[in-house]
Amino acid sequence: MRTIVPKQLISVKKDIQLHVVNRSEGCPAWTNWDALAAFLNESLKPYEDTLADIRRGIDDAFEQRGGRRGFVLIAETDRRPAGALVMLRTGMKGYVPENLLLFVAVAPSLRGRSIGRRLVRRAIELTDGDIKLHVEQDNPAQRLYEQVGFQSKYTEMRYVR
């Protein structure tokens, strides 16, 4: 079982630092979880979830399931988020993958600099077991996910009330 240092800092590029956080109290001092949720909400457009759902997803990443927590990756430039990723542990294995890549986004002004790719690759390194994610069929990020090894396995269907 891997242990993630609560507030690990990794150099991604000269001007981008990557924070690995697996406890709610580990948020970098220059931001907070509400601000990060707002960043994700804005940067995920037009595929964003509600601000409340994003905030709840961040909180869920820190819940312990199956003896382990998920994590949040934050790419930082000049004390501002350049990108972020939220990974949940499902506590399951086999019929449902052990990990759910819930959100990943890069600031629109910083896209094309491999920040998203680095976030996803680092998330893969930090997880044991399979990872699933949901992506809209017309989302250009689908190409990135395929390039780093994700494969389409199922078509998701929902009954929405």
mmCIF file of the C-alpha atoms, coordinates in Angstrom:
data_MODEL
# 
_entry.id   MODEL 
# 
loop_
_atom_site.group_PDB 
_atom_site.id 
_atom_site.type_symbol 
_atom_site.label_atom_id 
_atom_site.label_alt_id 
_atom_site.label_comp_id 
_atom_site.label_asym_id 
_atom_site.label_entity_id 
_atom_site.label_seq_id 
_atom_site.pdbx_PDB_ins_code 
_atom_site.Cartn_x 
_atom_site.Cartn_y 
_atom_site.Cartn_z 
_atom_site.occupancy 
_atom_site.B_iso_or_equiv 
_atom_site.pdbx_formal_charge 
_atom_site.auth_seq_id 
_atom_site.auth_comp_id 
_atom_site.auth_asym_id 
_atom_site.auth_atom_id 
_atom_site.pdbx_PDB_model_num 
ATOM 1   C CA . MET A 1 1   ? 0.000   0.000  0.000   1.00 0.00 ? 1   MET A CA 1 
ATOM 2   C CA . ARG A 1 2   ? 1.401   3.415  -0.972  1.00 0.00 ? 2   ARG A CA 1 
ATOM 3   C CA . THR A 1 3   ? 1.503   6.243  1.494   1.00 0.00 ? 3   THR A CA 1 
ATOM 4   C CA . ILE A 1 4   ? 1.164   9.746  0.105   1.00 0.00 ? 4   ILE A CA 1 
ATOM 5   C CA . VAL A 1 5   ? 2.932   12.539 1.943   1.00 0.00 ? 5   VAL A CA 1 
ATOM 6   C CA . PRO A 1 6   ? 0.150   14.984 2.929   1.00 0.00 ? 6   PRO A CA 1 
ATOM 7   C CA . LYS A 1 7   ? 1.683   18.033 1.242   1.00 0.00 ? 7   LYS A CA 1 
ATOM 8   C CA . GLN A 1 8   ? 4.237   16.866 -1.267  1.00 0.00 ? 8   GLN A CA 1 
ATOM 9   C CA . LEU A 1 9   ? 5.687   19.411 -3.707  1.00 0.00 ? 9   LEU A CA 1 
ATOM 10  C CA . ILE A 1 10  ? 7.069   18.309 -7.057  1.00 0.00 ? 10  ILE A CA 1 
ATOM 11  C CA . SER A 1 11  ? 8.590   20.480 -9.764  1.00 0.00 ? 11  SER A CA 1 
ATOM 12  C CA . VAL A 1 12  ? 6.665   19.936 -13.011 1.00 0.00 ? 12  VAL A CA 1 
ATOM 13  C CA . LYS A 1 13  ? 8.243   22.655 -15.123 1.00 0.00 ? 13  LYS A CA 1 
ATOM 14  C CA . LYS A 1 14  ? 10.420  25.583 -14.199 1.00 0.00 ? 14  LYS A CA 1 
ATOM 15  C CA . ASP A 1 15  ? 7.411   27.806 -13.470 1.00 0.00 ? 15  ASP A CA 1 
ATOM 16  C CA . ILE A 1 16  ? 4.905   25.097 -12.420 1.00 0.00 ? 16  ILE A CA 1 
ATOM 17  C CA . GLN A 1 17  ? 4.915   23.247 -9.095  1.00 0.00 ? 17  GLN A CA 1 
ATOM 18  C CA . LEU A 1 18  ? 2.712   20.228 -8.343  1.00 0.00 ? 18  LEU A CA 1 
ATOM 19  C CA . HIS A 1 19  ? 1.209   19.827 -4.864  1.00 0.00 ? 19  HIS A CA 1 
ATOM 20  C CA . VAL A 1 20  ? -0.017  16.377 -3.789  1.00 0.00 ? 20  VAL A CA 1 
ATOM 21  C CA . VAL A 1 21  ? -2.591  16.660 -0.988  1.00 0.00 ? 21  VAL A CA 1 
ATOM 22  C CA . ASN A 1 22  ? -4.367  13.744 0.698   1.00 0.00 ? 22  ASN A CA 1 
ATOM 23  C CA . ARG A 1 23  ? -5.781  15.417 3.794   1.00 0.00 ? 23  ARG A CA 1 
ATOM 24  C CA . SER A 1 24  ? -8.203  18.325 3.967   1.00 0.00 ? 24  SER A CA 1 
ATOM 25  C CA . GLU A 1 25  ? -5.827  20.314 6.181   1.00 0.00 ? 25  GLU A CA 1 
ATOM 26  C CA . GLY A 1 26  ? -3.068  20.015 3.565   1.00 0.00 ? 26  GLY A CA 1 
ATOM 27  C CA . CYS A 1 27  ? -4.314  22.741 1.236   1.00 0.00 ? 27  CYS A CA 1 
ATOM 28  C CA . PRO A 1 28  ? -1.499  25.095 0.156   1.00 0.00 ? 28  PRO A CA 1 
ATOM 29  C CA . ALA A 1 29  ? -1.481  28.325 2.192   1.00 0.00 ? 29  ALA A CA 1 
ATOM 30  C CA . TRP A 1 30  ? -2.020  30.511 -0.895  1.00 0.00 ? 30  TRP A CA 1 
ATOM 31  C CA . THR A 1 31  ? -5.488  29.038 -1.610  1.00 0.00 ? 31  THR A CA 1 
ATOM 32  C CA . ASN A 1 32  ? -8.396  27.174 0.011   1.00 0.00 ? 32  ASN A CA 1 
ATOM 33  C CA . TRP A 1 33  ? -10.780 24.413 -1.047  1.00 0.00 ? 33  TRP A CA 1 
ATOM 34  C CA . ASP A 1 34  ? -13.614 26.799 -1.949  1.00 0.00 ? 34  ASP A CA 1 
ATOM 35  C CA . ALA A 1 35  ? -11.288 28.764 -4.236  1.00 0.00 ? 35  ALA A CA 1 
ATOM 36  C CA . LEU A 1 36  ? -10.027 25.543 -5.812  1.00 0.00 ? 36  LEU A CA 1 
ATOM 37  C CA . ALA A 1 37  ? -13.614 24.392 -6.389  1.00 0.00 ? 37  ALA A CA 1 
ATOM 38  C CA . ALA A 1 38  ? -14.327 27.739 -8.105  1.00 0.00 ? 38  ALA A CA 1 
ATOM 39  C CA . PHE A 1 39  ? -11.189 27.282 -10.237 1.00 0.00 ? 39  PHE A CA 1 
ATOM 40  C CA . LEU A 1 40  ? -12.341 23.797 -11.304 1.00 0.00 ? 40  LEU A CA 1 
ATOM 41  C CA . ASN A 1 41  ? -15.875 25.028 -11.987 1.00 0.00 ? 41  ASN A CA 1 
ATOM 42  C CA . GLU A 1 42  ? -14.602 27.796 -14.248 1.00 0.00 ? 42  GLU A CA 1 
ATOM 43  C CA . SER A 1 43  ? -11.839 25.780 -15.930 1.00 0.00 ? 43  SER A CA 1 
ATOM 44  C CA . LEU A 1 44  ? -14.035 22.763 -16.699 1.00 0.00 ? 44  LEU A CA 1 
ATOM 45  C CA . LYS A 1 45  ? -16.484 24.812 -18.806 1.00 0.00 ? 45  LYS A CA 1 
ATOM 46  C CA . PRO A 1 46  ? -18.467 23.804 -20.766 1.00 0.00 ? 46  PRO A CA 1 
ATOM 47  C CA . TYR A 1 47  ? -18.272 20.381 -19.038 1.00 0.00 ? 47  TYR A CA 1 
ATOM 48  C CA . GLU A 1 48  ? -18.426 21.659 -15.471 1.00 0.00 ? 48  GLU A CA 1 
ATOM 49  C CA . ASP A 1 49  ? -20.463 20.301 -12.586 1.00 0.00 ? 49  ASP A CA 1 
ATOM 50  C CA . THR A 1 50  ? -22.114 22.604 -10.085 1.00 0.00 ? 50  THR A CA 1 
ATOM 51  C CA . LEU A 1 51  ? -19.870 24.425 -7.643  1.00 0.00 ? 51  LEU A CA 1 
ATOM 52  C CA . ALA A 1 52  ? -21.519 22.555 -4.745  1.00 0.00 ? 52  ALA A CA 1 
ATOM 53  C CA . ASP A 1 53  ? -20.909 19.167 -6.409  1.00 0.00 ? 53  ASP A CA 1 
ATOM 54  C CA . ILE A 1 54  ? -17.268 20.021 -7.117  1.00 0.00 ? 54  ILE A CA 1 
ATOM 55  C CA . ARG A 1 55  ? -16.739 21.122 -3.501  1.00 0.00 ? 55  ARG A CA 1 
ATOM 56  C CA . ARG A 1 56  ? -18.372 17.923 -2.244  1.00 0.00 ? 56  ARG A CA 1 
ATOM 57  C CA . GLY A 1 57  ? -16.119 15.903 -4.590  1.00 0.00 ? 57  GLY A CA 1 
ATOM 58  C CA . ILE A 1 58  ? -13.029 17.537 -3.097  1.00 0.00 ? 58  ILE A CA 1 
ATOM 59  C CA . ASP A 1 59  ? -14.258 16.663 0.403   1.00 0.00 ? 59  ASP A CA 1 
ATOM 60  C CA . ASP A 1 60  ? -15.008 13.083 -0.699  1.00 0.00 ? 60  ASP A CA 1 
ATOM 61  C CA . ALA A 1 61  ? -11.416 12.679 -1.931  1.00 0.00 ? 61  ALA A CA 1 
ATOM 62  C CA . PHE A 1 62  ? -10.242 12.932 1.675   1.00 0.00 ? 62  PHE A CA 1 
ATOM 63  C CA . GLU A 1 63  ? -12.659 10.319 3.037   1.00 0.00 ? 63  GLU A CA 1 
ATOM 64  C CA . GLN A 1 64  ? -10.982 7.065  3.949   1.00 0.00 ? 64  GLN A CA 1 
ATOM 65  C CA . ARG A 1 65  ? -12.323 4.064  2.022   1.00 0.00 ? 65  ARG A CA 1 
ATOM 66  C CA . GLY A 1 66  ? -10.852 0.596  2.215   1.00 0.00 ? 66  GLY A CA 1 
ATOM 67  C CA . GLY A 1 67  ? -8.175  1.950  4.547   1.00 0.00 ? 67  GLY A CA 1 
ATOM 68  C CA . ARG A 1 68  ? -7.039  4.594  2.048   1.00 0.00 ? 68  ARG A CA 1 
ATOM 69  C CA . ARG A 1 69  ? -7.822  8.141  0.978   1.00 0.00 ? 69  ARG A CA 1 
ATOM 70  C CA . GLY A 1 70  ? -7.974  9.770  -2.403  1.00 0.00 ? 70  GLY A CA 1 
ATOM 71  C CA . PHE A 1 71  ? -6.050  12.931 -3.160  1.00 0.00 ? 71  PHE A CA 1 
ATOM 72  C CA . VAL A 1 72  ? -6.004  16.276 -4.901  1.00 0.00 ? 72  VAL A CA 1 
ATOM 73  C CA . LEU A 1 73  ? -3.203  17.407 -7.210  1.00 0.00 ? 73  LEU A CA 1 
ATOM 74  C CA . ILE A 1 74  ? -2.745  21.141 -7.671  1.00 0.00 ? 74  ILE A CA 1 
ATOM 75  C CA . ALA A 1 75  ? -0.449  22.554 -10.351 1.00 0.00 ? 75  ALA A CA 1 
ATOM 76  C CA . GLU A 1 76  ? 0.679   25.999 -9.182  1.00 0.00 ? 76  GLU A CA 1 
ATOM 77  C CA . THR A 1 77  ? 2.183   28.975 -10.936 1.00 0.00 ? 77  THR A CA 1 
ATOM 78  C CA . ASP A 1 78  ? 2.808   32.260 -9.109  1.00 0.00 ? 78  ASP A CA 1 
ATOM 79  C CA . ARG A 1 79  ? 0.666   31.179 -6.133  1.00 0.00 ? 79  ARG A CA 1 
ATOM 80  C CA . ARG A 1 80  ? -2.322  30.513 -8.385  1.00 0.00 ? 80  ARG A CA 1 
ATOM 81  C CA . PRO A 1 81  ? -3.769  27.216 -9.633  1.00 0.00 ? 81  PRO A CA 1 
ATOM 82  C CA . ALA A 1 82  ? -2.622  26.312 -13.143 1.00 0.00 ? 82  ALA A CA 1 
ATOM 83  C CA . GLY A 1 83  ? -4.451  22.989 -13.019 1.00 0.00 ? 83  GLY A CA 1 
ATOM 84  C CA . ALA A 1 84  ? -6.045  20.560 -10.597 1.00 0.00 ? 84  ALA A CA 1 
ATOM 85  C CA . LEU A 1 85  ? -7.084  16.928 -10.378 1.00 0.00 ? 85  LEU A CA 1 
ATOM 86  C CA . VAL A 1 86  ? -9.341  15.172 -7.854  1.00 0.00 ? 86  VAL A CA 1 
ATOM 87  C CA . MET A 1 87  ? -8.990  11.401 -7.365  1.00 0.00 ? 87  MET A CA 1 
ATOM 88  C CA . LEU A 1 88  ? -11.421 9.386  -5.253  1.00 0.00 ? 88  LEU A CA 1 
ATOM 89  C CA . ARG A 1 89  ? -10.826 5.934  -3.811  1.00 0.00 ? 89  ARG A CA 1 
ATOM 90  C CA . THR A 1 90  ? -13.941 3.847  -4.355  1.00 0.00 ? 90  THR A CA 1 
ATOM 91  C CA . GLY A 1 91  ? -13.132 1.215  -1.734  1.00 0.00 ? 91  GLY A CA 1 
ATOM 92  C CA . MET A 1 92  ? -14.068 -1.402 -4.317  1.00 0.00 ? 92  MET A CA 1 
ATOM 93  C CA . LYS A 1 93  ? -12.154 -3.683 -6.630  1.00 0.00 ? 93  LYS A CA 1 
ATOM 94  C CA . GLY A 1 94  ? -12.972 -5.747 -9.687  1.00 0.00 ? 94  GLY A CA 1 
ATOM 95  C CA . TYR A 1 95  ? -16.480 -4.902 -10.795 1.00 0.00 ? 95  TYR A CA 1 
ATOM 96  C CA . VAL A 1 96  ? -15.835 -1.221 -10.028 1.00 0.00 ? 96  VAL A CA 1 
ATOM 97  C CA . PRO A 1 97  ? -12.298 0.199  -10.346 1.00 0.00 ? 97  PRO A CA 1 
ATOM 98  C CA . GLU A 1 98  ? -10.520 1.124  -7.123  1.00 0.00 ? 98  GLU A CA 1 
ATOM 99  C CA . ASN A 1 99  ? -10.108 4.751  -8.196  1.00 0.00 ? 99  ASN A CA 1 
ATOM 100 C CA . LEU A 1 100 ? -12.288 7.397  -9.818  1.00 0.00 ? 100 LEU A CA 1 
ATOM 101 C CA . LEU A 1 101 ? -10.629 10.346 -11.527 1.00 0.00 ? 101 LEU A CA 1 
ATOM 102 C CA . LEU A 1 102 ? -13.381 12.777 -10.650 1.00 0.00 ? 102 LEU A CA 1 
ATOM 103 C CA . PHE A 1 103 ? -12.132 16.116 -11.999 1.00 0.00 ? 103 PHE A CA 1 
ATOM 104 C CA . VAL A 1 104 ? -9.147  17.331 -13.973 1.00 0.00 ? 104 VAL A CA 1 
ATOM 105 C CA . ALA A 1 105 ? -8.813  20.822 -15.404 1.00 0.00 ? 105 ALA A CA 1 
ATOM 106 C CA . VAL A 1 106 ? -6.200  23.299 -16.596 1.00 0.00 ? 106 VAL A CA 1 
ATOM 107 C CA . ALA A 1 107 ? -6.603  27.069 -16.630 1.00 0.00 ? 107 ALA A CA 1 
ATOM 108 C CA . PRO A 1 108 ? -7.717  28.004 -20.160 1.00 0.00 ? 108 PRO A CA 1 
ATOM 109 C CA . SER A 1 109 ? -4.815  30.443 -20.568 1.00 0.00 ? 109 SER A CA 1 
ATOM 110 C CA . LEU A 1 110 ? -2.290  27.677 -19.762 1.00 0.00 ? 110 LEU A CA 1 
ATOM 111 C CA . ARG A 1 111 ? -3.619  24.864 -21.927 1.00 0.00 ? 111 ARG A CA 1 
ATOM 112 C CA . GLY A 1 112 ? -1.260  23.251 -24.416 1.00 0.00 ? 112 GLY A CA 1 
ATOM 113 C CA . ARG A 1 113 ? 1.678   23.214 -21.965 1.00 0.00 ? 113 ARG A CA 1 
ATOM 114 C CA . SER A 1 114 ? 1.247   19.523 -20.958 1.00 0.00 ? 114 SER A CA 1 
ATOM 115 C CA . ILE A 1 115 ? -0.041  20.449 -17.490 1.00 0.00 ? 115 ILE A CA 1 
ATOM 116 C CA . GLY A 1 116 ? -3.103  18.204 -17.827 1.00 0.00 ? 116 GLY A CA 1 
ATOM 117 C CA . ARG A 1 117 ? -0.994  15.317 -19.091 1.00 0.00 ? 117 ARG A CA 1 
ATOM 118 C CA . ARG A 1 118 ? 1.410   15.710 -16.163 1.00 0.00 ? 118 ARG A CA 1 
ATOM 119 C CA . LEU A 1 119 ? -1.465  15.815 -13.674 1.00 0.00 ? 119 LEU A CA 1 
ATOM 120 C CA . VAL A 1 120 ? -2.991  12.627 -15.093 1.00 0.00 ? 120 VAL A CA 1 
ATOM 121 C CA . ARG A 1 121 ? 0.342   10.796 -15.282 1.00 0.00 ? 121 ARG A CA 1 
ATOM 122 C CA . ARG A 1 122 ? 1.194   11.744 -11.690 1.00 0.00 ? 122 ARG A CA 1 
ATOM 123 C CA . ALA A 1 123 ? -2.248  10.572 -10.564 1.00 0.00 ? 123 ALA A CA 1 
ATOM 124 C CA . ILE A 1 124 ? -1.638  7.217  -12.265 1.00 0.00 ? 124 ILE A CA 1 
ATOM 125 C CA . GLU A 1 125 ? 1.706   6.929  -10.441 1.00 0.00 ? 125 GLU A CA 1 
ATOM 126 C CA . LEU A 1 126 ? 0.055   7.639  -7.072  1.00 0.00 ? 126 LEU A CA 1 
ATOM 127 C CA . THR A 1 127 ? -2.730  5.068  -7.389  1.00 0.00 ? 127 THR A CA 1 
ATOM 128 C CA . ASP A 1 128 ? -2.793  1.337  -6.993  1.00 0.00 ? 128 ASP A CA 1 
ATOM 129 C CA . GLY A 1 129 ? -5.319  -0.562 -9.076  1.00 0.00 ? 129 GLY A CA 1 
ATOM 130 C CA . ASP A 1 130 ? -7.553  0.506  -11.910 1.00 0.00 ? 130 ASP A CA 1 
ATOM 131 C CA . ILE A 1 131 ? -8.830  4.026  -12.533 1.00 0.00 ? 131 ILE A CA 1 
ATOM 132 C CA . LYS A 1 132 ? -12.062 5.042  -14.178 1.00 0.00 ? 132 LYS A CA 1 
ATOM 133 C CA . LEU A 1 133 ? -13.260 8.416  -15.368 1.00 0.00 ? 133 LEU A CA 1 
ATOM 134 C CA . HIS A 1 134 ? -16.276 9.832  -17.127 1.00 0.00 ? 134 HIS A CA 1 
ATOM 135 C CA . VAL A 1 135 ? -15.812 12.066 -20.150 1.00 0.00 ? 135 VAL A CA 1 
ATOM 136 C CA . GLU A 1 136 ? -18.380 13.621 -22.470 1.00 0.00 ? 136 GLU A CA 1 
ATOM 137 C CA . GLN A 1 137 ? -18.123 12.167 -25.977 1.00 0.00 ? 137 GLN A CA 1 
ATOM 138 C CA . ASP A 1 138 ? -17.432 15.577 -27.525 1.00 0.00 ? 138 ASP A CA 1 
ATOM 139 C CA . ASN A 1 139 ? -14.854 16.642 -24.915 1.00 0.00 ? 139 ASN A CA 1 
ATOM 140 C CA . PRO A 1 140 ? -11.441 17.158 -26.577 1.00 0.00 ? 140 PRO A CA 1 
ATOM 141 C CA . ALA A 1 141 ? -9.776  15.907 -23.351 1.00 0.00 ? 141 ALA A CA 1 
ATOM 142 C CA . GLN A 1 142 ? -10.822 12.399 -24.383 1.00 0.00 ? 142 GLN A CA 1 
ATOM 143 C CA . ARG A 1 143 ? -7.806  12.314 -26.722 1.00 0.00 ? 143 ARG A CA 1 
ATOM 144 C CA . LEU A 1 144 ? -5.445  13.027 -23.815 1.00 0.00 ? 144 LEU A CA 1 
ATOM 145 C CA . TYR A 1 145 ? -6.960  10.216 -21.748 1.00 0.00 ? 145 TYR A CA 1 
ATOM 146 C CA . GLU A 1 146 ? -6.543  7.776  -24.619 1.00 0.00 ? 146 GLU A CA 1 
ATOM 147 C CA . GLN A 1 147 ? -2.923  8.881  -25.157 1.00 0.00 ? 147 GLN A CA 1 
ATOM 148 C CA . VAL A 1 148 ? -2.006  8.111  -21.540 1.00 0.00 ? 148 VAL A CA 1 
ATOM 149 C CA . GLY A 1 149 ? -3.640  4.673  -21.699 1.00 0.00 ? 149 GLY A CA 1 
ATOM 150 C CA . PHE A 1 150 ? -7.322  4.979  -20.816 1.00 0.00 ? 150 PHE A CA 1 
ATOM 151 C CA . GLN A 1 151 ? -9.657  2.833  -22.918 1.00 0.00 ? 151 GLN A CA 1 
ATOM 152 C CA . SER A 1 152 ? -13.385 3.097  -23.500 1.00 0.00 ? 152 SER A CA 1 
ATOM 153 C CA . LYS A 1 153 ? -14.974 0.076  -21.865 1.00 0.00 ? 153 LYS A CA 1 
ATOM 154 C CA . TYR A 1 154 ? -18.631 0.907  -21.252 1.00 0.00 ? 154 TYR A CA 1 
ATOM 155 C CA . THR A 1 155 ? -21.305 3.308  -22.318 1.00 0.00 ? 155 THR A CA 1 
ATOM 156 C CA . GLU A 1 156 ? -22.757 4.887  -19.222 1.00 0.00 ? 156 GLU A CA 1 
ATOM 157 C CA . MET A 1 157 ? -26.503 5.305  -19.048 1.00 0.00 ? 157 MET A CA 1 
ATOM 158 C CA . ARG A 1 158 ? -28.367 7.202  -16.343 1.00 0.00 ? 158 ARG A CA 1 
ATOM 159 C CA . TYR A 1 159 ? -31.925 7.579  -15.270 1.00 0.00 ? 159 TYR A CA 1 
ATOM 160 C CA . VAL A 1 160 ? -32.077 11.191 -14.089 1.00 0.00 ? 160 VAL A CA 1 
ATOM 161 C CA . ARG A 1 161 ? -34.865 12.421 -11.814 1.00 0.00 ? 161 ARG A CA 1 
# 
